[in-house]
Amino acid sequence: MRGNNMVSIVSTVAYLGLEARSVEVQCQVAPGVVSFAVVGLPDKAVAESRERVRAAISALGLALPPKRITINLSPADLPKEGSHYDLPIALALLGAMGLVDAETLAQYVVVGELGLDGRVAGSPGVLLAALHASSRGMGLICPAVQGSEAAWAGEIEVIAAPDLLGLLNHLKGQSLLRSPEPGIAEPRKAGPDMKMVKGQETAKRALEIAAAGGHNLCMVGPPGAGKSLLASCMPGVLPELTPAEALEVSMIASVAGTLEGGRLMRTRPAPQRLHAGVGRWRPAHSARRSEPCASGRIVSG
């Protein structure tokens, strides 16, 4: 809490690729015309958090103060995207209302989406937020369904909250939440083997050279030539992921929201397939804007 205008601050993150940037959620409750504004370059999902936060707090049997409520997401020039700002905005507001200890909130990085009934729903990027909190020597408050994912960050305090009421009771010491355990690492999945490919000796040799040297690979050919089968054999040629590589692949899956059950991924991602109908775009000044691609392409990087 800072100053006479009841300002509280909660830490959260903004995702830029595989990087988590520090963001402060600053809440001020001041006299004036009754309003609830969110500023600091929020996108549509963040701007709509006002209604989710209002409903979630109402589900606790509380009412917002009839004052001017301003939420600032700092730094203001950094774009804020996603629904994971709901929970930090709610906690900052409750802190400004004097219902949560500001010093306690200062020890955590907070992420999570709120439901209208106060439940804390999962949001992409929790693993990145946990690693970011660990690097700053802070704890993490996240959705309960992603607690096992956050626990992979190492020696870090993780509060996995199922709902807003349970989180408030935990922060007040009335009913403590159980610390989550890291999810079981995903076993390596066996994919297609090179021996399944009949012929195509030149293509198989190129595949092995690309795998051994870490080169990019682009296969072009008519449908049915075996491009997809050859590309699906690439992970089987490569060695197993190292712990660092597994963590990086899992971070990508976390940001994409596809990391299930908090399990680190141990399987190498398959090469990307460009569909045969993808157009070849010409410059804007060209008379012909697009032209169908006559053959399928497999791209591996």
C-alpha positions as CSV (number, residue, x, y, z in Angstrom):
1,M,0.0,0.0,0.0
2,R,1.3,3.4,-0.9
3,G,0.2,6.9,-0.2
4,N,-3.2,8.2,0.9
5,N,-5.1,7.3,-2.3
6,M,-4.9,3.6,-1.5
7,V,-2.5,2.3,-4.2
8,S,-1.5,-1.4,-4.1
9,I,0.9,-3.2,-6.4
10,V,1.0,-6.8,-7.6
11,S,3.7,-8.4,-9.8
12,T,2.8,-10.4,-12.9
13,V,4.4,-11.0,-16.4
14,A,3.9,-10.2,-20.1
15,Y,4.9,-12.9,-22.6
16,L,7.1,-11.9,-25.5
17,G,7.9,-15.2,-27.3
18,L,9.7,-17.4,-24.8
19,E,10.6,-14.4,-22.6
20,A,8.6,-13.3,-19.6
21,R,8.8,-9.6,-18.9
22,S,8.0,-8.1,-15.4
23,V,4.8,-6.1,-15.2
24,E,3.4,-4.3,-12.2
25,V,-0.3,-4.2,-11.7
26,Q,-1.0,-0.9,-9.9
27,C,-4.4,-0.2,-8.4
28,Q,-5.6,3.1,-7.1
29,V,-9.0,3.6,-5.4
30,A,-9.6,7.3,-5.1
31,P,-12.6,9.7,-4.6
32,G,-14.3,10.8,-7.7
33,V,-16.9,9.7,-10.3
34,V,-17.6,6.0,-10.0
35,S,-15.6,4.1,-12.7
36,F,-13.3,1.1,-13.3
37,A,-10.6,1.8,-15.9
38,V,-7.7,-0.4,-17.1
39,V,-4.8,1.4,-18.7
40,G,-1.3,0.5,-19.8
41,L,-1.8,-0.7,-23.4
42,P,-4.2,-3.7,-22.7
43,D,-5.7,-5.8,-25.5
44,K,-9.3,-6.7,-25.7
45,A,-9.0,-9.7,-23.3
46,V,-7.3,-7.6,-20.7
47,A,-9.8,-4.7,-21.0
48,E,-12.7,-7.2,-20.5
49,S,-11.1,-8.4,-17.2
50,R,-13.0,-5.6,-15.5
51,E,-16.2,-7.5,-15.8
52,R,-14.7,-10.9,-14.8
53,V,-13.0,-9.3,-11.8
54,R,-16.2,-7.5,-10.8
55,A,-18.2,-10.7,-10.9
56,A,-15.6,-12.8,-9.1
57,I,-15.4,-10.3,-6.2
58,S,-19.2,-10.2,-6.1
59,A,-19.2,-14.0,-5.8
60,L,-17.3,-13.5,-2.6
61,G,-20.2,-11.4,-1.2
62,L,-18.2,-8.2,-1.6
63,A,-19.0,-5.0,-3.5
64,L,-16.6,-2.7,-5.2
65,P,-16.2,0.7,-3.5
66,P,-18.2,3.5,-5.1
67,K,-15.1,5.4,-6.1
68,R,-12.8,5.8,-9.1
69,I,-10.8,2.6,-9.6
70,T,-7.8,2.8,-11.9
71,I,-5.7,-0.2,-12.9
72,N,-2.3,0.7,-14.5
73,L,-0.2,-2.0,-16.1
74,S,3.4,-0.8,-16.0
75,P,5.4,-0.4,-18.1
76,A,2.7,1.3,-20.1
77,D,4.5,1.0,-23.5
78,L,4.6,-2.8,-23.3
79,P,1.6,-4.5,-25.0
80,K,-0.4,-6.6,-22.5
81,E,-2.2,-9.6,-24.0
82,G,-4.1,-12.6,-22.5
83,S,-6.5,-13.4,-19.7
84,H,-3.8,-14.2,-17.1
85,Y,-4.0,-10.6,-15.8
86,D,-7.4,-11.3,-14.2
87,L,-6.1,-12.7,-10.9
88,P,-3.4,-10.0,-10.4
89,I,-5.9,-7.3,-11.1
90,A,-8.3,-8.8,-8.6
91,L,-5.6,-9.1,-5.9
92,A,-4.4,-5.6,-6.5
93,L,-8.0,-4.3,-6.1
94,L,-8.5,-6.4,-3.0
95,G,-5.2,-5.0,-1.6
96,A,-6.3,-1.4,-2.3
97,M,-9.6,-2.2,-0.5
98,G,-7.6,-3.4,2.5
99,L,-8.7,-7.0,2.3
100,V,-5.3,-8.5,1.5
101,D,-2.0,-7.6,3.1
102,A,0.1,-5.6,0.6
103,E,3.4,-6.9,2.0
104,T,2.3,-10.5,1.4
105,L,1.3,-9.8,-2.2
106,A,4.7,-8.3,-2.8
107,Q,6.4,-11.7,-2.4
108,Y,4.6,-13.3,-5.4
109,V,4.3,-13.2,-9.2
110,V,0.6,-13.8,-10.0
111,V,-1.0,-15.2,-13.1
112,G,-4.5,-16.7,-13.7
113,E,-7.8,-16.2,-15.4
114,L,-10.9,-15.7,-13.3
115,G,-14.4,-17.2,-13.8
116,L,-17.5,-15.3,-13.0
117,D,-18.0,-17.5,-9.9
118,G,-14.5,-16.8,-8.6
119,R,-12.8,-20.0,-9.9
120,V,-9.2,-19.6,-11.1
121,A,-8.9,-21.1,-14.6
122,G,-5.7,-22.1,-16.4
123,S,-3.9,-19.7,-18.7
124,P,-1.0,-20.3,-21.1
125,G,2.6,-19.6,-20.1
126,V,2.6,-20.6,-16.4
127,L,6.0,-22.4,-16.7
128,L,7.6,-19.3,-18.1
129,A,6.1,-17.2,-15.2
130,A,7.4,-19.8,-12.7
131,L,10.9,-19.6,-14.1
132,H,10.7,-15.8,-14.1
133,A,9.6,-15.7,-10.5
134,S,12.4,-18.1,-9.5
135,S,15.0,-15.9,-11.2
136,R,13.7,-12.9,-9.1
137,G,13.6,-14.9,-5.8
138,M,9.8,-14.7,-5.6
139,G,7.0,-17.2,-5.2
140,L,4.2,-17.8,-7.8
141,I,0.4,-17.7,-7.5
142,C,-1.2,-19.7,-10.3
143,P,-4.3,-21.8,-11.2
144,A,-4.5,-25.1,-9.3
145,V,-4.8,-27.0,-12.6
146,Q,-1.3,-25.8,-13.5
147,G,0.4,-26.1,-10.2
148,S,2.4,-29.2,-11.2
149,E,3.6,-27.4,-14.3
150,A,4.9,-24.5,-12.2
151,A,6.6,-26.8,-9.7
152,W,9.1,-27.7,-12.5
153,A,10.7,-24.3,-11.9
154,G,12.7,-25.7,-9.0
155,E,13.0,-24.3,-5.5
156,I,10.1,-21.9,-5.6
157,E,7.0,-21.5,-3.5
158,V,4.0,-22.2,-5.6
159,I,0.4,-21.4,-4.4
160,A,-1.9,-23.3,-6.7
161,A,-5.3,-21.7,-6.1
162,P,-8.6,-23.4,-7.2
163,D,-10.6,-20.3,-6.6
164,L,-10.4,-16.7,-5.3
165,L,-11.9,-17.5,-1.9
166,G,-9.4,-20.4,-1.2
167,L,-6.5,-18.1,-2.2
168,L,-7.7,-15.3,0.2
169,N,-8.0,-17.8,3.0
170,H,-4.5,-19.1,2.3
171,L,-3.0,-15.6,2.3
172,K,-4.6,-14.9,5.6
173,G,-3.4,-18.2,7.1
174,Q,-6.9,-19.5,7.7
175,S,-6.9,-22.5,5.4
176,L,-3.5,-23.4,3.8
177,L,-3.4,-24.9,0.3
178,R,-1.3,-27.9,-0.4
179,S,2.0,-27.3,-2.3
180,P,1.8,-29.0,-5.8
181,E,4.2,-31.7,-6.9
182,P,6.0,-31.6,-10.3
183,G,4.2,-33.5,-13.0
184,I,5.6,-36.8,-14.3
185,A,7.8,-36.3,-17.3
186,E,6.2,-37.5,-20.5
187,P,7.7,-40.7,-21.8
188,R,9.3,-40.6,-25.2
189,K,6.9,-41.7,-27.9
190,A,8.0,-44.1,-30.5
191,G,7.4,-42.7,-34.0
192,P,7.8,-44.0,-37.5
193,D,11.2,-45.6,-38.3
194,M,13.4,-45.1,-41.3
195,K,13.2,-48.8,-42.2
196,M,9.5,-48.2,-43.1
197,V,10.6,-46.1,-46.1
198,K,11.1,-48.2,-49.2
199,G,13.5,-46.8,-51.7
200,Q,14.2,-43.0,-51.6
201,E,17.9,-43.6,-50.8
202,T,18.9,-40.1,-51.7
203,A,16.2,-38.5,-49.6
204,K,17.0,-40.7,-46.6
205,R,20.7,-39.8,-47.0
206,A,19.7,-36.1,-47.0
207,L,17.6,-36.6,-43.9
208,E,20.5,-38.2,-42.1
209,I,22.9,-35.4,-43.1
210,A,20.4,-32.8,-42.0
211,A,19.9,-34.6,-38.6
212,A,23.6,-35.0,-38.0
213,G,24.6,-31.5,-38.9
214,G,21.5,-29.7,-37.5
215,H,20.7,-28.3,-40.9
216,N,17.3,-27.0,-42.2
217,L,15.5,-29.3,-44.6
218,C,12.9,-28.6,-47.3
219,M,11.3,-31.5,-49.2
220,V,9.4,-30.8,-52.4
221,G,7.6,-33.3,-54.5
222,P,4.3,-34.6,-55.8
223,P,1.7,-36.0,-53.5
224,G,2.4,-39.6,-52.5
225,A,6.2,-39.3,-53.0
226,G,6.8,-40.0,-49.3
227,K,7.6,-36.6,-48.0
228,S,5.3,-36.8,-44.9
229,L,6.6,-40.3,-44.0
230,L,10.2,-39.2,-44.3
231,A,9.6,-36.1,-42.2
232,S,7.9,-38.1,-39.5
233,C,11.0,-40.3,-39.3
234,M,13.2,-37.3,-38.4
235,P,12.6,-37.3,-34.6
236,G,13.6,-41.0,-34.6
237,V,17.0,-40.3,-36.2
238,L,17.8,-37.6,-33.6
239,P,19.0,-38.3,-30.0
240,E,16.7,-37.9,-27.0
241,L,16.1,-34.4,-25.7
242,T,18.6,-33.2,-23.1
243,P,17.0,-31.8,-19.9
244,A,17.6,-28.3,-21.2
245,E,16.1,-29.1,-24.6
246,A,13.1,-30.7,-22.9
247,L,12.6,-27.6,-20.7
248,E,12.7,-25.4,-23.8
249,V,10.2,-27.5,-25.8
250,S,8.0,-27.6,-22.7
251,M,8.2,-23.8,-22.5
252,I,6.9,-23.5,-26.0
253,A,4.1,-25.9,-25.3
254,S,3.3,-23.9,-22.1
255,V,3.0,-20.6,-24.0
256,A,0.8,-22.4,-26.7
257,G,-1.4,-23.8,-23.9
258,T,-0.8,-27.5,-24.9
259,L,1.2,-28.7,-21.9
260,E,-1.1,-31.2,-20.4
261,G,-1.0,-32.3,-16.7
262,G,2.2,-30.3,-16.0
263,R,4.3,-33.0,-17.7
264,L,7.6,-32.0,-19.3
265,M,7.7,-33.1,-23.0
266,R,10.4,-35.6,-23.9
267,T,9.4,-36.1,-27.5
268,R,11.0,-34.0,-30.2
269,P,8.4,-31.9,-32.1
270,A,7.5,-33.1,-35.6
271,P,8.5,-31.1,-38.7
272,Q,5.9,-28.6,-39.9
273,R,3.9,-29.6,-42.9
274,L,2.7,-26.9,-45.4
275,H,-0.5,-27.9,-47.0
276,A,-0.6,-28.4,-50.8
277,G,-3.1,-25.6,-51.1
278,V,-0.8,-22.9,-49.6
279,G,-0.4,-20.0,-52.0
280,R,2.8,-18.4,-53.1
281,W,2.3,-14.7,-52.4
282,R,3.8,-12.2,-54.8
283,P,4.8,-8.6,-54.0
284,A,1.9,-6.1,-53.7
285,H,2.7,-4.4,-57.0
286,S,2.4,-7.7,-58.9
287,A,-0.7,-8.1,-61.1
288,R,-1.2,-11.7,-59.9
289,R,-1.7,-11.7,-56.2
290,S,-1.4,-15.4,-55.6
291,E,-0.9,-18.7,-57.3
292,P,-1.7,-22.2,-56.1
293,C,1.2,-24.3,-55.0
294,A,1.4,-27.3,-57.3
295,S,3.2,-29.6,-54.8
296,G,3.2,-30.2,-51.1
297,R,6.2,-29.1,-49.0
298,I,7.6,-30.3,-45.8
299,V,9.8,-27.9,-43.8
300,S,12.0,-28.9,-40.9
301,G,14.1,-26.4,-39.0
